[in-house]
Amino acid sequence: MLIITENVKGKRYNHLMDLLTRNCNKFAFVENEMEEVSHAAIDARIVYIKEHLLERKIQREWETTKLPEATAYVSYFQLNNATRDFLKENSNSLFSWLHPKLPEDLMFYQNDKCILAGCSHEGYFIVEETLWGEFLLNTER
């Protein structure tokens, strides 16, 4: 996995979402303020993609974060055209996924293998090298 500090935005963000949709079958994001955020508030944010929700788990760690004491909700969704459109319509950059406006830490998977995982508030993401190479090849033209 590569560590990238570039904030992918605009047309490049949309292209990345398209590429991830072709190469991944699920994505996840984190709602970090468990004490303040109810299931109803989370559900209001995802109303248009709720039918694609695979599971919601309480976790202490995920690809980019380990919480020493706290926990967070991590919601996993099918990645398809409808959820890709949700990701495009709700943000125009990879690092815009920040609490309280949006959930945080987008992660994309092919089955259980992580292909890309963002940490917006820290300004970096990790990405599988082959996918990043394909992204750069197709966006540098």
Buried (B, 14 or more C-beta within 10 A) or exposed (E): BEEBEEBBBEEBBBBBBBBBBEBBBBBBBBBBBEEEBEEEEBEEBBEEBEEBBEEBEEBEEBBBBEEEEEBBBBBBBBBBEEBBBBBBEBBBBBBBBBBEEBBBBBBBBBEEEBBBBBBBBEEBBBBBEEBBEBBEEEEEE
